[in-house]
């Protein structure tokens, strides 16, 4: 899965994403993982991911300021 940044800095790689873009991407992934956990019945994991999503959204809002 390709992320918003290329940690290897490969030739022809797009410029590194901003903090806001990275956090937005993380929010999307965490949300998807939370839904998968909920559907599979992993309540504790879903709750942990819900907390992570809240924190990622807070950080995202702070990064946009």
C-alpha positions in Angstrom: 0.0 0.0 0.0 1.4 3.4 -1.0 1.5 6.1 1.6 1.7 9.8 1.3 5.5 9.8 1.7 8.2 7.7 0.2 10.6 6.9 3.1 13.3 5.8 0.6 13.3 9.1 -1.3 13.4 7.2 -4.5 14.2 8.9 -7.8 11.2 10.5 -9.4 9.3 10.3 -6.1 6.6 12.9 -5.5 7.5 15.5 -2.9 7.0 14.6 0.7 3.5 15.2 2.0 2.8 17.9 4.6 1.9 17.0 8.1 -1.7 17.8 7.4 -1.8 15.5 4.4 0.0 12.7 6.3 -2.5 13.0 9.2 -5.4 13.0 6.8 -4.1 9.8 5.3 -3.7 8.2 8.7 -7.2 9.2 9.6 -8.5 7.4 6.5 -6.5 4.2 7.3 -7.4 4.2 11.0 -11.1 4.6 10.1 -10.9 1.7 7.7 -9.1 -0.5 10.2 -11.7 0.4 12.9 -14.6 -0.6 10.6 -12.8 -3.9 9.8 -12.3 -4.6 13.5 -16.0 -3.8 14.3 -17.3 -6.0 11.5 -15.1 -8.9 12.7 -16.3 -8.5 16.3 -13.0 -7.3 17.8 -14.6 -4.8 20.2 -11.4 -3.9 22.1 -9.4 -3.4 19.0 -12.2 -1.3 17.5 -12.2 0.9 20.7 -8.5 1.3 20.6 -8.7 2.3 16.9 -11.5 4.7 17.7 -9.3 6.4 20.3 -6.5 6.6 17.8 -8.8 8.1 15.2 -9.8 10.8 17.7 -6.2 11.6 18.4 -5.3 11.7 14.7 -8.2 14.1 14.0 -7.0 16.3 16.9 -3.5 16.3 15.5 -4.8 16.9 12.0 -6.8 20.0 13.1 -3.8 21.3 15.0 -1.5 20.8 11.9 -3.9 22.8 9.7 -3.6 25.9 12.0 
